[in-house]
Amino acid sequence: MDIINLCEQNSLVGQFMSEIRNKDLQQERLRFRANIQRLGQIMAYEISKKLHYNTVGVTTPLGVKQCNVLDDNVVLATLLRAGLPFHEGFLNFFDGAENAFVSAYRKYFPKTDDFVVHIEYIASPRLDGKTLVIVDPMLATGSSMELAYQALVTKGHPAHIHVASVVATPKAIEVVRQHLPEDKTTLWTCDIDNELNEHSYIVPGLGDCGDLLYGEKE
């Protein structure tokens, strides 16, 4: 499985990451959402370099030009709710893509920090032979991604899977490696943080991405 960390090279990814991590700038919710969307756009462009293309003749007002156009059937799959602005960034570039949505959330046991990930809802097209991009900003334990993938492949088996995150941990990356087909999976992230706290939140991370995007939940 290829692992691509965009922060390993200098680019605007570092600027946008610094802003979404900053606890003072996080209070500007519109800016936070916009930066998550921008990161999705940048990652979509980087992923596009790994896809398949064919050459077609395009008629201009003055002649015909051969252009390389996307040949893959792309499905963008998102884990609700935190994945939505990230998904929009991808959709701005892969505007002809089909879309899938999975509701995954942590169900905590009373008076403990222990939880199980619960899949409540899935809406997806058929996936057989297509390029599946699964986007989830925070790849903390990997449990949500594992279960989302298992839910998605009930709709067919894609030709290749791209897992896209804003921040990932080594633990989650290993879970993806173990539970998704290693020879058909590429993992993309804007950065990797090594620690999880007792609540299984990424440290230093950026906090609860869903709450920062949309407000605290009860």
For each residue, the residues with C-beta under 8 A, 3 or more apart:
1: 176 177 180 182 183 185 186 187
2: 186 187
3: 173 186 187 189
4: 46 186 187 188 189
5: 8 189 190 191 192
6: 9 11 13 42 43 46 188 189 190 191
7: 13 14 17 190 191 192
8: 5
9: 6
10: 14
11: 6 14 42
12: 15 16 38 42
13: 6 7 16 17 39 42 190
14: 7 10 11 17 18
15: 12 18 19
16: 12 13 19 20 35 38 39 42 190
17: 7 13 14 20 21 39 166 190 191
18: 14 15 21 22
19: 15 16 22 25 31 32 35
20: 16 17 25 26 32 35 36 39 166 206 212
21: 17 18 204 205 206
22: 18 19 25 26
23: 26 207
24: 27
25: 19 20 22 28 31 32
26: 20 22 23 32 206 207 212
27: 24
28: 25 31 32
29: 32 33 212 213 215
30: 33 34
31: 19 25 28 34 35
32: 19 20 25 26 28 29 35 36 212 213
33: 29 30 36 37 85 213
34: 30 31 37 38 85
35: 16 19 20 31 32 38 39
36: 20 32 33 39 40 85 86 89 137 166 209 213
37: 33 34 40 41 85 86 88 89 92
38: 12 16 34 35 41 42 89
39: 13 16 17 20 35 36 42 43 86 89 166 190
40: 36 37 43 44 85 86 87 88 89 90 92 135 164
41: 37 38 44 45 89 90 92 93
42: 6 11 12 13 16 38 39 45 46 89
43: 6 39 40 46 47 89 90 164 188 190
44: 40 41 47 48 89 90 92 93 94
45: 41 42 48 49 93
46: 4 6 42 43 49 50 188
47: 43 44 50 51 133 162 164 186 188
48: 44 45 51 70 93 94
49: 45 46
50: 46 47 162 186
51: 47 48 70 71 72 74 131
52: 70 71 72
53: 68 69 70 71
54: 68 69 71
55: 66 67 68 69
56: 66 67 69
57: 64 65 66 67
58: 64 65 66 67
59: 63 64
60: 63 64 65
61:
62:
63: 59 60
64: 57 58 59 60
65: 57 58 60
66: 55 56 57 58
67: 55 56 57 58
68: 53 54 55
69: 53 54 55 56
70: 48 51 52 53 74 96
71: 51 52 53 54
72: 51 52 130 131
73: 98 129 130 131
74: 51 70 94 96 97 98 130 131 133
75: 97 98 99 100 124 125 127 130 131 132 133 158
76: 87 90 91 94 97 98 99 100 133 135
77: 99 100 101 102 124 132 133 134 135 148 152
78: 83 84 86 87 99 100 101 102 134 135 136
79: 82 83 102 103 104 134 135 136 144 145 148
80: 83 84 101 102 103 104 121
81: 84 210 213 214
82: 79 86 136 137 138 209 210 213
83: 78 79 80 86 87 135 136 137
84: 78 80 81 87 88 213
85: 33 34 36 37 40 88 89 213
86: 36 37 39 40 78 82 83 89 90 135 136 137 164 166
87: 40 76 78 83 84 90 91 99 135
88: 37 40 84 85 91 92
89: 36 37 38 39 40 41 42 43 44 85 86 92 93
90: 40 41 43 44 76 86 87 93 94 97 133 135 164
91: 76 87 88 94 95 97 99
92: 37 40 41 44 88 89 95
93: 41 44 45 48 89 90
94: 44 48 74 76 90 91 97 133
95: 91 92
96: 70 74
97: 74 75 76 90 91 94 133
98: 73 74 75 76 125 130
99: 75 76 77 78 87 91 125
100: 75 76 77 78 122 123 124 125 127 132 152 155
101: 77 78 80 121 122 123 124
102: 77 78 79 80 119 121 122 124 148 151 152
103: 79 80 119 120 121 122
104: 79 80 117 118 119 120 144 147 148
105: 117 118 120
106: 115 116 117 118 144 200
107: 115 116 117 118
108: 112 113 114 115
109: 112 114 115
110:
111:
112: 108 109
113: 108 198 199 200
114: 108 109
115: 106 107 108 109 200
116: 106 107
117: 104 105 106 107 143 144 147
118: 104 105 106 107
119: 102 103 104 122 147 148 151
120: 103 104 105
121: 80 101 102 103
122: 100 101 102 103 119 151 152 154 155
123: 100 101
124: 75 77 100 101 102 127 152 155
125: 75 98 99 100 155
126: 130 155 156
127: 75 100 124 130 132 152 153 155 156 157 158
128: 156 157 158
129: 73 156 158 159
130: 72 73 74 75 98 126 127 156 158 159
131: 51 72 73 74 75 158 159 160 162
132: 75 77 100 127 152 158 160 161 162
133: 47 74 75 76 77 90 94 97 161 162 164
134: 77 78 79 145 148 149 152 161 162 163 164
135: 40 76 77 78 79 83 86 87 90 164 165
136: 78 79 82 83 86 139 144 145 148 163 164 165
137: 36 82 83 86 165 166 167 209
138: 82 165 166 167 202 205 206 209
139: 136 142 145 163 165 167 168 169 172 173 176 189
140: 169 171 172 196 200 201 202 205
141: 144 169 171 172 175 196 200
142: 139 145 146 169 171 172 173 174 175 176 179
143: 117 146 147 175
144: 79 104 106 117 136 141 147 148
145: 79 134 136 139 142 148 149 163 172 175 176 180
146: 142 143 149 150 175 176 179 180
147: 104 117 119 143 144 150 151
148: 77 79 102 104 119 134 136 144 145 151 152
149: 134 145 146 152 153 161 179 180
150: 146 147 153 154 179
151: 102 119 122 147 148 154
152: 77 100 102 122 124 127 132 134 148 149 155
153: 127 149 150 156 157 158
154: 122 150 151
155: 100 122 124 125 126 127 152
156: 126 127 128 129 130 153
157: 127 128 153
158: 75 127 128 129 130 131 132 153 161 184
159: 129 130 131 184
160: 131 132 184 185 186
161: 132 133 134 149 158 180 181 184 185 186
162: 47 50 131 132 133 134 185 186 187 188
163: 134 136 139 145 176 180 185 186 187 188
164: 40 43 47 86 90 133 134 135 136 188 189
165: 135 136 137 138 139 168 172 187 188 189 190
166: 17 20 36 39 86 137 138 189 190 191 206 209
167: 137 138 139 189 190 191 192 193 202 205 206
168: 139 165 172 173 187 189 191 192 193
169: 139 140 141 142 172 173 192 193 194 195 196 202
170: 173 174 192 194
171: 140 141 142 174 175 196
172: 139 140 141 142 145 165 168 169 175 176
173: 3 139 142 168 169 170 176 177 187 192
174: 142 170 171 177 178
175: 141 142 143 145 146 171 172 178 179
176: 1 139 142 145 146 163 172 173 179 180 185 187
177: 1 173 174 180 182 185
178: 174 175
179: 142 146 149 150 175 176
180: 1 145 146 149 161 163 176 177 184 185
181: 161 184 185
182: 1 177 185
183: 1
184: 158 159 160 161 180 181
185: 1 160 161 162 163 176 177 180 181 182
186: 1 2 3 4 47 50 160 161 162 163
187: 1 2 3 4 162 163 165 168 173 176
188: 4 6 43 46 47 162 163 164 165
189: 3 4 5 6 139 164 165 166 167 168 192
190: 5 6 7 13 16 17 39 43 165 166 167
191: 5 6 7 17 166 167 168
192: 5 7 167 168 169 170 173 189
193: 167 168 169 202 203 204 205
194: 169 170
195: 169 202 203 204
196: 140 141 169 171 200 201 202 203
197: 200 201 203
198: 113
199: 113
200: 106 113 115 140 141 196 197
201: 140 196 197 205 207 208
202: 138 140 167 169 193 195 196 205 206
203: 193 195 196 197
204: 21 193 195
205: 21 138 140 167 193 201 202
206: 20 21 26 138 166 167 202 209 212
207: 23 26 201 211 212
208: 201 211 212 216
209: 36 82 137 138 166 206 212 213
210: 81 82 213 214 217
211: 207 208 214 215 216 217
212: 20 26 29 32 206 207 208 209
213: 29 32 33 36 81 82 84 85 209 210
214: 81 210 211
215: 29 211
216: 208 211
217: 210 211
218:
